[in-house]
Amino acid sequence: MLTAITDTPMRNMIAEYYRFNRPDPVIEWFISRMNELRYRYYASELLEELGHTDEQKLHHSIRKTMAVLRLTGIPVQKHFTEIYRYHPTGIRIDWKISVLACSLIIINYESPEEDIMAMKQALLEYLGV
C-alpha cells in the first residue's frame, strides 16, 4: 500500500539503511587509492619495450580485454584505471593496469610479428593454456 511507504517509521528505517550502507566519501577515496596499488603497469609502455607502438592496435586490444573481463563477470574497474599522461605530442589518455589486464592485453594484441607471437605463446604456456 502506498501510504505505508510515506509512514514515518518506514522513512526512518530507509534513512537508517542509507546512513549505514553508504560509505563516507573519505572512506571511498581511501578504498579507491588502495585499489590503485594493484595497477602496476601503463598500457602505453607495455609494448613499447619491444618496439611496438601501434596505438590503434593497443586500444583495440584494451577494448577486447575489457570485454573479456565483463563477459567473465570480473569487475573492469579492479584492473583498469584511466589516467592522463604527458607525451611530447601533448596530453594523452593512458591506462594503469593490473597484472591480469597486462596478460590479457598481450594475448589479445593482434600482430603477425614473431616476437609478439613468441611472447603470447610463452604467456599461454606459463598460464597452462
C-alpha positions as CSV (number, residue, x, y, z in Angstrom):
1,M,0.0,0.0,0.0
2,L,1.4,3.4,-0.9
3,T,0.6,5.0,2.4
4,A,2.9,2.6,4.2
5,I,5.9,4.0,2.3
6,T,5.2,7.5,3.5
7,D,4.7,6.3,7.0
8,T,7.2,7.9,9.4
9,P,8.7,4.6,10.8
10,M,9.3,3.4,7.2
11,R,11.0,6.7,6.2
12,N,13.2,6.4,9.3
13,M,14.1,2.8,8.5
14,I,15.1,3.8,4.9
15,A,17.1,6.8,6.2
16,E,18.9,4.5,8.7
17,Y,19.6,2.0,5.9
18,Y,21.3,4.6,3.7
19,R,23.2,6.1,6.6
20,F,24.8,2.8,7.4
21,N,25.2,1.4,3.9
22,R,26.7,4.3,2.1
23,P,30.4,4.8,2.9
24,D,31.8,8.1,3.8
25,P,33.5,10.0,0.9
26,V,36.8,9.8,2.7
27,I,36.5,6.0,3.1
28,E,35.5,5.7,-0.6
29,W,38.6,7.8,-1.5
30,F,40.8,5.6,0.7
31,I,39.4,2.4,-0.9
32,S,39.9,3.8,-4.4
33,R,43.6,4.6,-3.5
34,M,44.1,1.1,-2.1
35,N,42.7,-0.4,-5.4
36,E,45.2,1.7,-7.4
37,L,48.1,-0.1,-5.7
38,R,47.1,-3.1,-7.8
39,Y,47.8,-1.3,-11.0
40,R,51.5,-2.0,-11.8
41,Y,51.8,-1.1,-15.5
42,Y,51.0,1.5,-18.0
43,A,49.2,0.2,-21.1
44,S,51.2,2.6,-23.4
45,E,54.5,1.2,-22.1
46,L,53.5,-2.4,-22.3
47,L,54.5,-2.9,-25.9
48,E,57.0,0.0,-26.3
49,E,59.6,-2.1,-24.6
50,L,59.5,-4.4,-27.6
51,G,59.5,-1.6,-30.1
52,H,55.8,-1.8,-30.9
53,T,53.9,1.5,-30.7
54,D,50.8,1.0,-32.8
55,E,48.3,2.8,-30.5
56,Q,45.3,1.8,-32.6
57,K,46.1,-1.9,-32.1
58,L,46.8,-1.4,-28.5
59,H,43.4,0.4,-27.9
60,H,41.7,-2.4,-29.8
61,S,43.4,-5.0,-27.5
62,I,42.4,-3.0,-24.4
63,R,38.7,-2.9,-25.5
64,K,38.8,-6.6,-26.2
65,T,40.3,-7.2,-22.8
66,M,37.7,-5.2,-21.1
67,A,35.0,-7.1,-23.0
68,V,36.5,-10.4,-21.8
69,L,36.5,-9.2,-18.2
70,R,32.9,-8.1,-18.4
71,L,31.9,-11.4,-20.0
72,T,33.5,-13.4,-17.3
73,G,32.0,-11.2,-14.5
74,I,35.3,-9.7,-13.4
75,P,34.9,-6.0,-12.5
76,V,36.8,-4.0,-15.1
77,Q,37.4,-1.1,-12.6
78,K,39.6,-3.5,-10.5
79,H,42.0,-4.0,-13.3
80,F,41.9,-0.7,-15.3
81,T,42.0,2.9,-14.4
82,E,42.1,5.7,-16.9
83,I,44.7,8.4,-16.5
84,Y,46.2,11.3,-18.5
85,R,49.9,11.4,-19.2
86,Y,52.2,13.9,-20.8
87,H,53.6,12.9,-24.2
88,P,55.8,15.0,-26.5
89,T,52.8,15.5,-28.8
90,G,50.6,16.6,-25.9
91,I,48.5,15.1,-23.1
92,R,47.1,11.6,-24.0
93,I,44.9,9.1,-22.3
94,D,46.6,6.1,-20.9
95,W,45.6,3.2,-18.6
96,K,47.1,1.9,-15.4
97,I,46.6,-1.8,-15.5
98,S,46.9,-4.9,-13.2
99,V,48.9,-8.0,-13.9
100,L,45.8,-9.8,-15.2
101,A,44.9,-7.0,-17.5
102,C,48.5,-6.8,-18.8
103,S,48.4,-10.5,-19.6
104,L,45.1,-10.3,-21.4
105,I,46.2,-7.3,-23.4
106,I,49.2,-9.2,-24.6
107,I,47.1,-12.2,-25.5
108,N,44.6,-10.1,-27.4
109,Y,47.1,-7.9,-29.2
110,E,46.9,-8.7,-32.9
111,S,50.3,-8.7,-34.6
112,P,51.8,-11.2,-37.0
113,E,55.3,-10.3,-35.8
114,E,57.4,-13.1,-34.4
115,D,58.4,-11.5,-31.1
116,I,54.8,-10.7,-30.2
117,M,53.7,-14.2,-31.2
118,A,56.5,-15.7,-29.1
119,M,55.5,-13.6,-26.1
120,K,51.9,-14.7,-26.5
121,Q,52.9,-18.3,-26.7
122,A,55.2,-18.1,-23.7
123,L,52.5,-16.4,-21.7
124,L,49.9,-19.0,-22.6
125,E,52.3,-21.8,-21.7
126,Y,53.1,-20.2,-18.4
127,L,49.3,-19.9,-17.7
128,G,48.9,-23.6,-18.7
129,V,46.5,-22.8,-21.6
